[in-house]
């Protein structure tokens, strides 16, 4: 039984270490918007970083590779749209009215 607890503790510590090291792994407080943003940015970054995949997408969309690369980089700015309003902002806004 002690071995199981030690394994669980070690696994939890490893997960926390990875979450601290890599932003995209998320944590309990990660919002849906943050998660979607990280996933989309990782995807666009991977496409831009792999020339064969970038060429494939450019060919499929009948666009020049440079245009597709620029579009992917532009999409990385806000890939999941603008961030939703935070609760603190809504509370503060309601008190000032």
CNS distance restraints for C-alpha pairs under 8 A (distance, minus, plus):
assign (resid   1 and name CA) (resid   5 and name CA) 6.68 0.50 0.50
assign (resid   2 and name CA) (resid   6 and name CA) 6.17 0.50 0.50
assign (resid   3 and name CA) (resid   7 and name CA) 6.07 0.50 0.50
assign (resid   4 and name CA) (resid   8 and name CA) 6.14 0.50 0.50
assign (resid   5 and name CA) (resid   9 and name CA) 6.04 0.50 0.50
assign (resid   6 and name CA) (resid  10 and name CA) 6.03 0.50 0.50
assign (resid   7 and name CA) (resid  11 and name CA) 6.01 0.50 0.50
assign (resid   8 and name CA) (resid  12 and name CA) 6.08 0.50 0.50
assign (resid   9 and name CA) (resid  13 and name CA) 6.11 0.50 0.50
assign (resid  10 and name CA) (resid  14 and name CA) 6.11 0.50 0.50
assign (resid  11 and name CA) (resid  15 and name CA) 6.16 0.50 0.50
assign (resid  12 and name CA) (resid  16 and name CA) 6.22 0.50 0.50
assign (resid  13 and name CA) (resid  17 and name CA) 6.13 0.50 0.50
assign (resid  14 and name CA) (resid  18 and name CA) 6.19 0.50 0.50
assign (resid  15 and name CA) (resid  19 and name CA) 6.10 0.50 0.50
assign (resid  16 and name CA) (resid  20 and name CA) 6.16 0.50 0.50
assign (resid  17 and name CA) (resid  21 and name CA) 6.19 0.50 0.50
assign (resid  18 and name CA) (resid  22 and name CA) 5.83 0.50 0.50
assign (resid  18 and name CA) (resid  25 and name CA) 7.20 0.50 0.50
assign (resid  19 and name CA) (resid  23 and name CA) 6.34 0.50 0.50
assign (resid  19 and name CA) (resid  24 and name CA) 7.72 0.50 0.50
assign (resid  19 and name CA) (resid  25 and name CA) 5.39 0.50 0.50
assign (resid  19 and name CA) (resid  26 and name CA) 6.06 0.50 0.50
assign (resid  19 and name CA) (resid  27 and name CA) 6.44 0.50 0.50
assign (resid  23 and name CA) (resid  38 and name CA) 7.95 0.50 0.50
assign (resid  24 and name CA) (resid  35 and name CA) 7.22 0.50 0.50
assign (resid  24 and name CA) (resid  38 and name CA) 5.43 0.50 0.50
assign (resid  24 and name CA) (resid  39 and name CA) 7.26 0.50 0.50
assign (resid  26 and name CA) (resid  30 and name CA) 5.63 0.50 0.50
assign (resid  26 and name CA) (resid  35 and name CA) 6.96 0.50 0.50
assign (resid  30 and name CA) (resid  34 and name CA) 6.19 0.50 0.50
assign (resid  30 and name CA) (resid  35 and name CA) 6.57 0.50 0.50
assign (resid  31 and name CA) (resid  35 and name CA) 6.27 0.50 0.50
assign (resid  32 and name CA) (resid  36 and name CA) 6.14 0.50 0.50
assign (resid  33 and name CA) (resid  37 and name CA) 6.05 0.50 0.50
assign (resid  33 and name CA) (resid  80 and name CA) 6.73 0.50 0.50
assign (resid  33 and name CA) (resid  83 and name CA) 6.85 0.50 0.50
assign (resid  33 and name CA) (resid  84 and name CA) 7.58 0.50 0.50
assign (resid  34 and name CA) (resid  38 and name CA) 6.19 0.50 0.50
assign (resid  35 and name CA) (resid  39 and name CA) 6.22 0.50 0.50
assign (resid  36 and name CA) (resid  40 and name CA) 6.07 0.50 0.50
assign (resid  36 and name CA) (resid  79 and name CA) 7.95 0.50 0.50
assign (resid  36 and name CA) (resid  80 and name CA) 6.13 0.50 0.50
assign (resid  37 and name CA) (resid  41 and name CA) 6.04 0.50 0.50
assign (resid  37 and name CA) (resid  78 and name CA) 7.17 0.50 0.50
assign (resid  37 and name CA) (resid  79 and name CA) 5.69 0.50 0.50
assign (resid  37 and name CA) (resid  80 and name CA) 5.26 0.50 0.50
assign (resid  38 and name CA) (resid  42 and name CA) 6.07 0.50 0.50
assign (resid  39 and name CA) (resid  43 and name CA) 6.22 0.50 0.50
assign (resid  40 and name CA) (resid  44 and name CA) 6.18 0.50 0.50
assign (resid  40 and name CA) (resid  76 and name CA) 7.39 0.50 0.50
assign (resid  40 and name CA) (resid  79 and name CA) 5.94 0.50 0.50
assign (resid  40 and name CA) (resid  80 and name CA) 7.31 0.50 0.50
assign (resid  41 and name CA) (resid  45 and name CA) 5.92 0.50 0.50
assign (resid  41 and name CA) (resid  76 and name CA) 5.28 0.50 0.50
assign (resid  41 and name CA) (resid  79 and name CA) 6.63 0.50 0.50
assign (resid  42 and name CA) (resid  46 and name CA) 6.05 0.50 0.50
assign (resid  43 and name CA) (resid  47 and name CA) 6.26 0.50 0.50
assign (resid  44 and name CA) (resid  48 and name CA) 6.20 0.50 0.50
assign (resid  44 and name CA) (resid  72 and name CA) 5.62 0.50 0.50
assign (resid  44 and name CA) (resid  73 and name CA) 7.07 0.50 0.50
assign (resid  44 and name CA) (resid  75 and name CA) 7.65 0.50 0.50
assign (resid  44 and name CA) (resid  76 and name CA) 6.69 0.50 0.50
assign (resid  45 and name CA) (resid  49 and name CA) 6.00 0.50 0.50
assign (resid  45 and name CA) (resid  72 and name CA) 7.71 0.50 0.50
assign (resid  45 and name CA) (resid  73 and name CA) 7.54 0.50 0.50
assign (resid  45 and name CA) (resid  76 and name CA) 7.84 0.50 0.50
assign (resid  46 and name CA) (resid  50 and name CA) 6.19 0.50 0.50
assign (resid  47 and name CA) (resid  51 and name CA) 7.51 0.50 0.50
assign (resid  47 and name CA) (resid  53 and name CA) 5.85 0.50 0.50
assign (resid  47 and name CA) (resid  54 and name CA) 5.53 0.50 0.50
assign (resid  47 and name CA) (resid  72 and name CA) 7.91 0.50 0.50
assign (resid  48 and name CA) (resid  53 and name CA) 7.89 0.50 0.50
assign (resid  48 and name CA) (resid  54 and name CA) 5.97 0.50 0.50
assign (resid  48 and name CA) (resid  69 and name CA) 5.87 0.50 0.50
assign (resid  48 and name CA) (resid  72 and name CA) 6.94 0.50 0.50
assign (resid  48 and name CA) (resid  73 and name CA) 7.63 0.50 0.50
assign (resid  49 and name CA) (resid  54 and name CA) 7.93 0.50 0.50
assign (resid  50 and name CA) (resid  54 and name CA) 6.22 0.50 0.50
assign (resid  51 and name CA) (resid  55 and name CA) 6.00 0.50 0.50
assign (resid  52 and name CA) (resid  56 and name CA) 6.16 0.50 0.50
assign (resid  53 and name CA) (resid  57 and name CA) 6.27 0.50 0.50
assign (resid  54 and name CA) (resid  58 and name CA) 6.12 0.50 0.50
assign (resid  54 and name CA) (resid  65 and name CA) 6.74 0.50 0.50
assign (resid  54 and name CA) (resid  68 and name CA) 7.38 0.50 0.50
assign (resid  54 and name CA) (resid  69 and name CA) 7.12 0.50 0.50
assign (resid  55 and name CA) (resid  59 and name CA) 6.01 0.50 0.50
assign (resid  55 and name CA) (resid  65 and name CA) 5.97 0.50 0.50
assign (resid  56 and name CA) (resid  60 and name CA) 6.10 0.50 0.50
assign (resid  57 and name CA) (resid  61 and name CA) 6.07 0.50 0.50
assign (resid  57 and name CA) (resid  68 and name CA) 7.68 0.50 0.50
assign (resid  58 and name CA) (resid  62 and name CA) 5.80 0.50 0.50
assign (resid  58 and name CA) (resid  63 and name CA) 5.07 0.50 0.50
assign (resid  58 and name CA) (resid  64 and name CA) 5.93 0.50 0.50
assign (resid  58 and name CA) (resid  65 and name CA) 5.28 0.50 0.50
assign (resid  58 and name CA) (resid  68 and name CA) 5.95 0.50 0.50
assign (resid  59 and name CA) (resid  63 and name CA) 6.46 0.50 0.50
assign (resid  59 and name CA) (resid  64 and name CA) 7.73 0.50 0.50
assign (resid  59 and name CA) (resid  65 and name CA) 8.00 0.50 0.50
assign (resid  63 and name CA) (resid  67 and name CA) 6.65 0.50 0.50
assign (resid  63 and name CA) (resid  68 and name CA) 6.64 0.50 0.50
assign (resid  64 and name CA) (resid  68 and name CA) 6.43 0.50 0.50
assign (resid  65 and name CA) (resid  69 and name CA) 6.07 0.50 0.50
assign (resid  66 and name CA) (resid  70 and name CA) 6.11 0.50 0.50
assign (resid  67 and name CA) (resid  71 and name CA) 6.12 0.50 0.50
assign (resid  68 and name CA) (resid  72 and name CA) 6.14 0.50 0.50
assign (resid  69 and name CA) (resid  73 and name CA) 6.26 0.50 0.50
assign (resid  70 and name CA) (resid  74 and name CA) 6.09 0.50 0.50
assign (resid  71 and name CA) (resid  75 and name CA) 6.12 0.50 0.50
assign (resid  72 and name CA) (resid  76 and name CA) 6.49 0.50 0.50
assign (resid  73 and name CA) (resid  77 and name CA) 7.41 0.50 0.50
assign (resid  75 and name CA) (resid  79 and name CA) 5.24 0.50 0.50
assign (resid  78 and name CA) (resid  82 and name CA) 6.34 0.50 0.50
assign (resid  85 and name CA) (resid  89 and name CA) 6.70 0.50 0.50
assign (resid  85 and name CA) (resid  90 and name CA) 7.00 0.50 0.50
assign (resid  86 and name CA) (resid  90 and name CA) 6.47 0.50 0.50
assign (resid  87 and name CA) (resid  91 and name CA) 6.11 0.50 0.50
assign (resid  88 and name CA) (resid  92 and name CA) 6.01 0.50 0.50
assign (resid  89 and name CA) (resid  93 and name CA) 5.88 0.50 0.50
assign (resid  90 and name CA) (resid  94 and name CA) 6.12 0.50 0.50
assign (resid  91 and name CA) (resid  95 and name CA) 6.41 0.50 0.50
assign (resid  92 and name CA) (resid  96 and name CA) 6.46 0.50 0.50
assign (resid  93 and name CA) (resid  97 and name CA) 6.73 0.50 0.50
